[in-house]
């Protein structure tokens, strides 16, 4: 797997001086060579900016306050990056910027994405899908909803929490509680796999929970 790159850089925009001669301070976040910038709503005399160390020069109160703020910002960005890594999400510079600004990214859930998929499929019945295919996906969604209530005591689950344990547990539920034959159970799991592929394609999740799972037919 290709190693992800991540960096935080502070700089000033000398091309946009303020009326008092100061220049605005910016933050650039870069993830895998793609960047996003933020105006930090701070400014400094351009002569006091250290372009090599990307911070204010000297020990004046002004320089100390600005550098303390920059260290705080850097810490917040690294915290957001760590949280996204631990949740298994795909990380982009834009996502980190939005997290720092408090905007946030939409966190999809399994039931939500599955429902949207089936809604879109219903509009394509007779064009790209048969009514029988839609019925199969609707049945799979109903089983997932029941499985969530029975095994997770919840109405829904974040996509980032769908893992190999969830899939094998769902298979066991289908074959026991739902009394599905093996091939019928595999059809429902295939439907789940398609929805997970949509999540992967749209960067809603980073890890494929089906990586170590094999769908078989008898």
C-alpha positions in Angstrom: 0.0 0.0 0.0 1.3 3.5 -0.9 2.4 5.5 2.1 0.4 8.6 2.8 2.2 11.9 3.1 1.0 14.7 5.4 2.5 18.1 6.2 1.5 21.4 7.9 3.1 24.7 6.8 2.7 28.3 8.0 3.5 31.1 5.6 2.7 34.8 4.9 1.2 36.3 1.8 3.5 39.3 1.0 1.4 39.9 -2.1 -1.6 40.9 0.1 -0.2 43.5 2.5 -2.7 45.2 5.0 -3.1 48.9 5.3 -0.6 49.0 8.2 2.0 47.2 6.2 1.6 43.8 8.0 1.1 40.7 5.9 -1.5 38.0 6.6 -0.5 34.6 8.0 -1.8 31.4 6.3 -1.8 27.7 6.9 -1.3 25.1 4.2 -2.2 21.5 4.8 -0.9 19.0 2.3 -2.0 15.3 2.1 -0.6 13.2 -0.8 0.6 16.3 -2.7 -2.9 17.9 -2.6 -3.2 21.0 -0.5 -5.7 23.2 1.2 -5.0 26.7 2.7 -6.6 28.6 5.5 -6.3 32.3 6.5 -5.5 32.3 10.2 -6.8 35.8 10.7 -3.4 36.8 12.1 -0.9 39.2 10.6 2.8 40.2 11.2 5.4 42.7 10.1 7.0 41.0 7.1 10.5 41.8 8.5 9.6 39.7 11.6 8.7 36.6 9.7 11.3 33.8 9.5 10.7 32.1 6.1 13.1 29.3 6.9 11.5 28.3 10.2 8.0 29.3 9.2 7.4 31.3 12.4 7.9 34.8 13.9 11.4 36.0 14.7 12.6 37.0 18.2 11.2 36.9 21.7 8.9 40.0 21.7 5.4 39.6 23.1 4.0 39.8 19.6 6.2 37.1 18.2 5.7 34.8 21.3 1.9 35.2 21.1 1.8 34.4 17.4 4.2 31.4 17.7 2.1 30.0 20.6 -1.0 30.3 18.4 0.7 28.6 15.5 1.8 25.7 17.8 -1.8 25.4 19.0 -3.1 25.3 15.4 -0.5 22.6 14.4 -1.5 20.5 17.4 -5.2 20.7 16.5 -4.5 19.7 12.9 -2.4 16.7 14.0 -5.2 15.7 16.5 -7.8 15.7 13.7 -5.4 13.7 11.5 -4.9 11.1 14.2 -8.7 10.8 14.8 -9.3 10.3 11.1 -6.6 7.6 10.9 -8.0 5.7 13.9 -11.5 5.8 12.5 -10.3 4.3 9.2 -11.4 7.2 7.1 -9.7 8.4 3.9 -7.9 11.6 4.8 -7.7 14.6 2.5 -6.3 18.1 3.0 -9.8 19.6 2.6 -11.2 17.3 5.3 -8.5 18.4 7.7 -9.2 22.0 6.9 -12.9 21.6 7.4 -12.4 19.8 10.7 -10.2 22.6 11.9 -12.8 25.2 10.9 -15.5 23.2 12.6 -17.3 22.5 9.3 -16.9 18.7 9.4 -17.6 16.1 6.7 -20.8 14.1 6.4 -20.4 10.7 8.2 -22.4 8.1 6.3 -24.1 5.2 8.0 -24.7 1.8 6.6 -28.5 2.0 6.6 -28.4 5.5 5.1 -26.2 4.6 2.2 -28.0 1.3 1.6 -31.4 3.1 1.5 -30.1 5.7 -0.9 -28.7 2.9 -3.1 -32.1 1.2 -3.2 -33.9 4.4 -3.9 -31.7 5.1 -6.9 -32.1 1.6 -8.1 -35.9 1.9 -7.9 -35.7 4.8 -10.3 -33.8 2.7 -12.8 -36.0 -0.4 -12.7 -36.9 -1.3 -16.3 -33.9 0.6 -17.6 -30.9 -0.9 -15.9 -32.4 -3.2 -13.2 -35.2 -5.7 -13.0 -37.9 -5.6 -10.3 -36.5 -8.9 -9.0 -33.1 -7.3 -8.4 -34.7 -4.4 -6.5 -36.6 -6.9 -4.4 -33.4 -8.7 -3.5 -31.7 -5.5 -2.4 -34.8 -4.4 -0.4 -34.8 -7.8 1.3 -31.1 -7.5 2.1 -31.7 -4.1 3.7 -34.5 -5.4 5.8 -32.3 -8.2 7.1 -29.5 -5.7 7.9 -32.0 -3.6 9.9 -33.1 -6.6 11.9 -29.5 -7.7 12.4 -28.5 -4.3 13.7 -31.4 -4.3 16.2 -30.7 -7.8 17.3 -26.9 -7.9 17.5 -26.0 -4.2 17.9 -29.1 -3.0 19.7 -29.2 0.0 17.3 -31.1 1.3 14.3 -28.0 2.0 12.3 -24.2 1.8 12.3 -21.4 4.1 11.0 -19.8 2.8 7.8 -16.4 2.9 9.5 -17.7 0.2 12.0 -18.6 -2.3 9.3 -15.7 -4.8 9.5 -15.0 -8.5 9.0 -16.7 -9.3 12.3 -19.9 -7.5 11.2 -19.9 -9.5 7.9 -19.3 -12.9 9.5 -21.9 -12.1 12.1 -24.4 -11.1 9.5 -23.8 -14.4 7.6 -24.4 -16.3 10.8 -27.6 -14.3 11.5 -28.9 -15.0 8.0 -28.3 -18.8 8.3 -29.7 -19.1 11.8 -32.2 -16.4 12.9 -33.3 -15.7 9.3 -33.2 -19.4 8.3 -31.7 -18.6 4.9 -30.0 -21.3 2.8 -26.3 -20.8 2.0 -26.8 -19.4 -1.5 -29.6 -17.1 -0.3 -27.4 -15.8 2.4 -24.6 -15.1 0.0 -27.0 -13.1 -2.2 -27.8 -10.8 0.7 -24.0 -10.5 1.5 -23.4 -9.7 -2.2 -25.9 -6.8 -1.9 -24.0 -5.6 1.2 -20.7 -5.8 -0.7 -22.0 -3.7 -3.5 -23.0 -0.9 -1.1 -19.6 -1.2 0.6 -17.9 -0.8 -2.8 -19.9 2.5 -3.3 -18.6 3.7 0.1 -15.0 2.8 -0.9 -15.4 4.5 -4.3 -16.6 7.7 -2.7 -14.0 7.7 0.1 -16.6 7.3 2.8 -14.3 4.6 4.2 -10.7 3.7 3.7 -10.5 0.0 4.5 -12.4 -2.8 2.7 -14.1 -4.9 5.3 -14.5 -7.7 2.6 -10.7 -7.9 2.2 -10.4 -11.2 4.1 -14.0 -12.5 3.3 -14.8 -14.9 0.5 -18.3 -15.2 -0.9 -19.0 -18.8 -1.9 -21.8 -20.7 -3.7 -23.0 -24.2 -3.2 
